[in-house]
Amino acid sequence: MAVGGENGTLPNGGGNQSNGAGDYHIRRIPLSYDSANSEESALELVLTIRPDWADTASNKVEFVRFTDGITNTLLKAVNKRPGLSKEEVDSEAILLRAYGNGTDVIIDRFRETQNHELLMRHGLAPELLARFENGMMYRFIQGSPTQPEDLRKPVIYKAVAQRLAQWHAVVPCIKGRTGHSRKNSRADGPPTLDSNLGDAEFQNVIDNVAPGKPPPNVWTVMQKWIFALPTDTEAQRARQAELQKELTSLVSQLSQRPGLGVNGLVFAHCDLLSGNVIVLPKTSQGVTNGDKATETVTFIDYEYATPSPAAFDIANHFAEWGGFDCDFSVLPTRAQRREFIVEYIRAYFAYREEKKPGASAGVDQKAEVEQLLTEVDHFRGVPGFYWGIWALIQATISTIDFDYASYAETRLGEYYAWKNEVTGTRQKEGKEAPLRERRWAQEE
């Protein structure tokens, strides 16, 4: 696969240190959002950055709660001043995102802010207005979030392919340590995988889980999550050991495969579910449409963004066609995956050429399509493994009303179905292929 993209380096080696994304200085507000006192605490935060909204005699600040996510609380703050149209009100709207309980175990919040700033530099993220103790505020993007069924529409998935190609082709991968808090591992509790590691060794194991791949990356994230799994019971410790063994196997099989970007890594979103895909109003659409696609999309929520194989980011998005219900019957067929990847490859090399004239000279795009189609097929089981580990952690920390435990088993089931298929175990046992694998193999 042809090489594209570029890498950057964080000053002082990364981690929770200097900002390597640009010259932005994001305001830090020493206040917190309180879910038990939602509107009052949200209003206090919003008025800190928009004190002019405090004139309640003529202004009316309202909050709209979004419920599409299962990690954070997301509120849209609007000031319905007299005489303003809905579009004018939305143009001033602010999104307040408060982090889910305990999610620092799985999300590097410093890195998330850095990702947002980096994407701002490339015109791919709304303005980040401020951080507060347990969240951030940024400008509202006028547009419509998609639903899972929208992702299956050619006009939408071609637009997603174009925008994802832009991310992968233009945004650099910034090196640094994989952010974590050692207290989030279970080293101080019952014996676990990392019990005998010193702090430096612990960091080293995470960052070097995939040899030759600069951290952070999707492999280091999964290693961090496995170390953070609950280990209070013997069954939990056995589950952790099992998942560690599977990660080691996945790294051996997949981490060194050919891919786009430097070191086979691109700046990936890693969470392209429907709620994070926004269809822009027609007046805002500016991405070049080499096809007859008539929509333009943008992406929100960058908390899981990290360098990753492009094939993982794409396979992960395809898994989201079924929504949180994991409806395997509507996952993309081979023909749909090819259509998406044809558009992606066209856009990817167009953006590479735009960024660096001559970068795409001599590229056989048909061969690139076939190669990426194959790579996405290889990675189709990894999203289930990734989100399965995540959900096992969320089941112990989250206060959101969602059945994370069942979700974990469903997603891990996807991984084991893939594993049984590629190892031939399912065929040897004479079992029928599960629905997800049958759908994936379907041509049309």
Secondary structure, DSSP 8 states (H G I E B T S, - for coil): ------EEEEEEEESSS---S-S---EEES----GGGHHHHHHHHHHHH-GGGG-TTT--EEEEEE-S-SSSEEEEEEE--TT--HHHHHHT-EEEEE--TTGGGT--HHHHHHHHHHHHHTT-S--EEEEETTEEEEE---SEE--HHHHTSHHHHHHHHHHHHHHHHHS-EEEEE----GGGSSTTSS--TTTT--HHHHHHHHHTSSTT--SSSHHHHHHHHHHTS--SSHHHHHHHHHHHHHHHHHHHHHTTS--SSBTTBEEE-S---GGGEEE--GGG--S--SSS----EEE---TT-EEE-HHHHHHHHHHGGGTTTT-GGGS--HHHHHHHHHHHHHHHHHHHHHHSTTTTTT--HHHHHHHHHHHHHHTTTHHHHHHHHHHHHHHHH--SSS-HHHHHHHHHHHHHHHHHHHTTHHHHTT----HHHHHHH---
